Amino acid sequence: MDAPPLYRRLLDARIAEALTDTPVVLVAGPRQAGKTTLLQQMATEGMRYLTLDDELTLLSARSDPTGMIRSLDRAVIDEIQRAPQLLLSIKKSVDKDRRPGRFLLTGSANPMLLPTVADSLAGRMETLTLLPLSQSELHANSANRIDTAFDCAFPEVAKPVIGEEFVETVLRGGYPEAIYRTLP
């Protein structure tokens, strides 16, 4: 079975922009929405990729968060919510070196909602939310229908989805696992 195609995510431009002026960028969102895939694609040269799904990396992060962060110049850290103690070490590192784009983080839960870290990265981090694939992303269209609706405008529709096709589209949603199922 072929691997599902990778879709261009509409959030990638906002992430790239945030990396140009903010030391820490957090991409938060539900599990399986594509955060890891997107950040692996966006990681620039010279950025080390670490996942806290790896037991040894997680153990290191929990036992010596300061040492781990001190060893990194620029990094992608996936699943940051698994070791929220890293955030204080990231804050200390960023306070010494405020270059933009130093840390690109992902989290299934927003670690900023945890009481112990609620203000640790205030003014140092931009948080962006990645939701499951939108219909615009699935059909390689840059239109943002929600923003258009809030602007009281009518979006242009090349091919309307109606009837059974509409029901199937709604039921499949935007998670890749459901989109690529061949059986109902």
C-alpha positions as CSV (number, residue, x, y, z in Angstrom):
1,M,0.0,0.0,0.0
2,D,1.4,3.4,-0.9
3,A,1.9,6.0,1.7
4,P,-0.6,8.8,1.8
5,P,0.4,12.0,0.1
6,L,1.8,14.9,2.1
7,Y,-0.3,17.9,1.9
8,R,0.8,21.5,2.0
9,R,-0.4,22.9,5.3
10,L,-1.8,26.4,5.4
11,L,-0.1,27.0,8.7
12,D,3.4,26.5,7.4
13,A,3.7,30.2,6.2
14,R,2.7,31.4,9.7
15,I,5.2,29.1,11.3
16,A,8.0,30.2,9.0
17,E,7.1,33.9,9.7
18,A,7.2,33.3,13.5
19,L,10.6,31.6,13.2
20,T,12.0,34.9,11.7
21,D,11.2,37.0,14.8
22,T,10.5,34.8,17.8
23,P,13.0,32.6,19.7
24,V,10.5,29.8,20.5
25,V,7.5,28.6,18.3
26,L,5.1,26.1,19.7
27,V,2.8,24.2,17.3
28,A,0.0,22.8,19.4
29,G,-3.0,20.7,18.3
30,P,-4.7,17.4,18.6
31,R,-2.9,14.1,18.3
32,Q,-2.5,12.9,14.7
33,A,-3.2,16.3,13.2
34,G,0.2,16.3,11.4
35,K,2.4,18.4,13.8
36,T,5.4,16.1,13.7
37,T,5.2,15.6,9.9
38,L,5.0,19.3,9.3
39,L,7.8,20.2,11.7
40,Q,10.1,17.5,10.2
41,Q,9.5,19.1,6.8
42,M,10.1,22.6,8.1
43,A,13.1,22.0,10.2
44,T,15.9,24.1,8.7
45,E,19.5,23.1,8.2
46,G,21.3,23.2,11.5
47,M,18.2,22.3,13.6
48,R,18.5,19.1,15.6
49,Y,15.3,17.0,15.8
50,L,14.5,15.4,19.2
51,T,11.3,13.5,20.0
52,L,10.2,12.9,23.6
53,D,8.4,9.8,22.3
54,D,11.9,8.3,22.4
55,E,12.4,6.8,25.9
56,L,16.1,7.7,26.2
57,T,15.5,11.3,25.0
58,L,12.6,11.6,27.5
59,L,14.7,10.2,30.3
60,S,17.5,12.7,29.5
61,A,15.0,15.6,29.3
62,R,13.5,14.7,32.7
63,S,16.8,14.0,34.5
64,D,18.8,16.9,33.2
65,P,16.7,19.4,31.3
66,T,19.3,22.2,31.7
67,G,22.1,20.0,30.3
68,M,20.0,18.9,27.4
69,I,19.0,22.4,26.4
70,R,22.6,23.7,27.0
71,S,23.8,21.2,24.3
72,L,21.4,22.6,21.7
73,D,21.9,25.7,19.6
74,R,18.7,25.3,17.5
75,A,16.3,22.4,17.8
76,V,12.9,20.9,17.0
77,I,11.5,19.2,20.2
78,D,8.5,17.0,19.5
79,E,5.9,16.3,22.2
80,I,7.2,18.9,24.7
81,Q,4.3,18.2,27.0
82,R,6.0,15.0,28.0
83,A,8.7,16.9,29.8
84,P,7.4,20.4,30.7
85,Q,10.5,21.0,32.9
86,L,12.4,21.6,29.6
87,L,10.4,24.9,29.2
88,L,12.2,26.6,32.2
89,S,15.6,25.5,30.7
90,I,14.5,26.8,27.3
91,K,13.5,30.2,28.9
92,K,17.0,30.5,30.5
93,S,18.7,29.7,27.2
94,V,16.6,32.1,25.3
95,D,17.2,34.9,27.9
96,K,20.9,34.5,27.2
97,D,20.5,34.2,23.4
98,R,17.3,35.8,21.9
99,R,18.0,34.8,18.3
100,P,14.8,34.0,16.5
101,G,14.0,30.5,15.5
102,R,16.0,28.7,18.1
103,F,13.3,26.3,19.3
104,L,10.5,24.8,17.3
105,L,8.2,22.8,19.7
106,T,5.2,20.5,19.2
107,G,2.7,19.5,21.8
108,S,-0.6,17.6,21.8
109,A,-1.5,19.5,24.9
110,N,-0.6,23.1,25.3
111,P,2.1,23.1,28.0
112,M,1.4,26.8,28.7
113,L,-1.9,25.7,30.3
114,L,0.1,23.8,33.0
115,P,0.2,25.9,36.2
116,T,3.9,25.4,36.8
117,V,4.9,26.8,33.4
118,A,2.1,29.2,32.7
119,D,4.3,32.3,32.4
120,S,7.8,30.8,31.9
121,L,7.9,31.7,28.1
122,A,5.7,34.8,28.1
123,G,7.1,37.2,25.5
124,R,9.5,34.6,24.2
125,M,7.2,32.1,22.4
126,E,4.5,32.2,19.8
127,T,1.9,29.5,19.9
128,L,0.2,28.3,16.7
129,T,-2.6,25.7,16.5
130,L,-2.5,23.0,13.9
131,L,-5.9,21.4,13.3
132,P,-6.6,18.3,11.2
133,L,-6.5,18.7,7.4
134,S,-9.0,21.3,6.1
135,Q,-10.9,20.8,2.8
136,S,-8.7,23.6,1.3
137,E,-5.6,21.7,2.2
138,L,-7.0,18.4,0.9
139,H,-7.8,20.0,-2.4
140,A,-4.7,22.1,-2.7
141,N,-6.7,25.3,-2.4
142,S,-5.4,28.3,-0.4
143,A,-8.9,29.6,0.5
144,N,-9.8,29.9,4.1
145,R,-13.5,29.4,4.1
146,I,-13.9,30.2,7.8
147,D,-12.1,33.5,7.5
148,T,-14.2,34.3,4.4
149,A,-17.4,33.6,6.2
150,F,-16.4,35.8,9.2
151,D,-15.7,38.5,6.6
152,C,-19.3,38.2,5.5
153,A,-18.1,37.2,2.0
154,F,-19.1,34.2,0.0
155,P,-16.2,31.8,-0.9
156,E,-15.8,30.8,-4.5
157,V,-16.5,27.1,-5.0
158,A,-15.0,25.4,-8.1
159,K,-16.9,22.1,-7.6
160,P,-19.7,22.0,-5.0
161,V,-19.8,18.9,-2.8
162,I,-23.4,17.8,-2.3
163,G,-25.5,14.8,-1.4
164,E,-23.7,11.5,-0.5
165,E,-20.3,13.0,-1.4
166,F,-21.0,15.8,1.2
167,V,-22.0,13.3,3.9
168,E,-18.9,11.2,3.2
169,T,-16.7,14.3,3.3
170,V,-18.1,15.3,6.7
171,L,-17.8,11.8,8.2
172,R,-14.2,11.4,7.0
173,G,-13.1,14.7,8.5
174,G,-9.5,15.8,8.3
175,Y,-7.5,13.0,9.9
176,P,-5.3,11.1,7.4
177,E,-6.2,7.7,8.9
178,A,-9.9,8.3,8.2
179,I,-9.4,10.0,4.8
180,Y,-7.5,7.0,3.4
181,R,-9.8,4.2,4.6
182,T,-11.1,2.2,1.7
183,L,-14.0,0.6,3.6
184,P,-16.8,2.5,5.3
